[in-house]
Amino acid sequence: MVSQRYQEFVDHLRQAVLAGPGVTERSERAAVASRAGALSGGGTPAEGVVPGAIAGFVDKVAGRAYTVTDDDVHALRQAGYSEDAIFEITASAAMGAALGRLERGLAALRGEV
């Protein structure tokens, strides 16, 4: 659990990325963030199923973001995703991964890992 000191910031971030207006469904953004968070040590995915066309991309952003290339983005465009949708998917995955790592780090500091 994030300390109370930062919980408001985390909640605001989640709200902006997952519940704000966008071209992708909120449920899809939540599933992406949940999957990325789980892959980054934040437990098991809690929300929905990530569509197969973006699952590999989400996994790459969550675990090896430095390896994402123009070819990955091009493949998503070929699968029918707009630039805005790709941005929203990427932001959701990055946020989920970051919060998963944060939770894992905080658990380690508490001696739970």
C-alpha positions as CSV (number, residue, x, y, z in Angstrom):
1,M,0.0,0.0,0.0
2,V,1.3,3.4,-1.0
3,S,1.9,5.7,2.0
4,Q,-1.0,8.0,2.8
5,R,1.4,10.9,1.9
6,Y,1.4,9.9,-1.7
7,Q,-1.9,8.1,-2.1
8,E,-3.7,11.2,-3.3
9,F,-1.1,11.7,-6.1
10,V,-1.4,8.0,-7.1
11,D,-5.2,8.2,-7.1
12,H,-5.1,11.4,-9.3
13,L,-2.7,9.7,-11.8
14,R,-5.0,6.6,-12.0
15,Q,-8.0,8.8,-12.5
16,A,-6.4,10.9,-15.2
17,V,-5.0,7.9,-17.2
18,L,-7.8,5.4,-16.7
19,A,-11.0,7.3,-16.3
20,G,-10.3,10.5,-18.3
21,P,-11.7,11.0,-21.8
22,G,-10.1,9.0,-24.5
23,V,-10.5,7.1,-27.7
24,T,-10.0,3.8,-26.0
25,E,-12.6,2.3,-23.7
26,R,-11.9,2.9,-20.0
27,S,-12.2,-0.8,-19.4
28,E,-9.5,-1.5,-22.0
29,R,-7.1,1.0,-20.4
30,A,-7.8,-0.5,-16.9
31,A,-7.1,-4.0,-18.3
32,V,-3.8,-2.8,-19.8
33,A,-2.7,-1.1,-16.6
34,S,-3.7,-4.1,-14.5
35,R,-1.7,-6.5,-16.8
36,A,1.4,-4.3,-16.8
37,G,1.2,-3.9,-13.1
38,A,1.1,-7.6,-12.6
39,L,4.0,-8.1,-14.9
40,S,6.0,-5.6,-12.9
41,G,5.4,-7.2,-9.5
42,G,2.1,-5.8,-8.5
43,G,0.3,-9.0,-8.1
44,T,-2.1,-10.7,-10.5
45,P,-4.1,-8.8,-13.1
46,A,-7.3,-7.7,-11.5
47,E,-9.2,-6.2,-14.4
48,G,-10.4,-7.5,-17.8
49,V,-8.6,-9.1,-20.7
50,V,-6.2,-7.3,-22.9
51,P,-7.0,-7.8,-26.6
52,G,-4.5,-10.1,-28.3
53,A,-3.5,-7.4,-30.8
54,I,-1.9,-5.3,-28.1
55,A,-1.0,-7.9,-25.4
56,G,2.6,-8.3,-26.7
57,F,3.0,-4.6,-26.9
58,V,1.8,-4.1,-23.3
59,D,4.1,-6.8,-22.1
60,K,7.0,-5.1,-23.9
61,V,6.2,-1.7,-22.4
62,A,5.8,-3.2,-18.9
63,G,9.0,-5.3,-18.9
64,R,11.3,-3.9,-21.6
65,A,10.1,-0.4,-22.6
66,Y,13.6,0.4,-23.9
67,T,13.1,-2.1,-26.7
68,V,9.9,-0.6,-28.1
69,T,10.6,0.5,-31.7
70,D,8.8,2.2,-34.5
71,D,8.0,-1.2,-35.9
72,D,6.0,-2.0,-32.8
73,V,4.0,1.1,-33.2
74,H,3.6,0.4,-36.9
75,A,2.2,-3.0,-36.1
76,L,-0.4,-1.5,-33.9
77,R,-1.3,1.0,-36.6
78,Q,-1.6,-2.0,-39.1
79,A,-3.9,-3.6,-36.5
80,G,-6.2,-0.6,-36.7
81,Y,-5.2,1.4,-33.7
82,S,-5.0,5.2,-34.1
83,E,-2.1,7.3,-32.8
84,D,-4.3,8.5,-30.0
85,A,-5.2,4.9,-29.0
86,I,-1.6,3.8,-29.1
87,F,-0.7,6.7,-26.9
88,E,-3.4,5.8,-24.4
89,I,-2.4,2.1,-24.4
90,T,1.2,3.1,-23.9
91,A,0.4,5.5,-21.0
92,S,-1.8,3.0,-19.3
93,A,0.8,0.3,-19.6
94,A,3.6,2.6,-18.4
95,M,1.5,3.7,-15.4
96,G,0.5,0.2,-14.5
97,A,4.1,-1.0,-14.7
98,A,5.3,2.0,-12.6
99,L,2.7,1.4,-9.9
100,G,3.4,-2.3,-9.9
101,R,7.1,-1.6,-9.3
102,L,6.2,0.9,-6.6
103,E,4.1,-1.6,-4.8
104,R,6.8,-4.2,-5.0
105,G,9.4,-1.8,-3.7
106,L,7.3,-0.7,-0.8
107,A,6.6,-4.4,0.0
108,A,10.4,-5.0,0.1
109,L,10.9,-2.0,2.4
110,R,8.3,-3.5,4.7
111,G,10.1,-6.8,4.6
112,E,7.2,-8.6,2.8
113,V,9.3,-9.8,-0.1
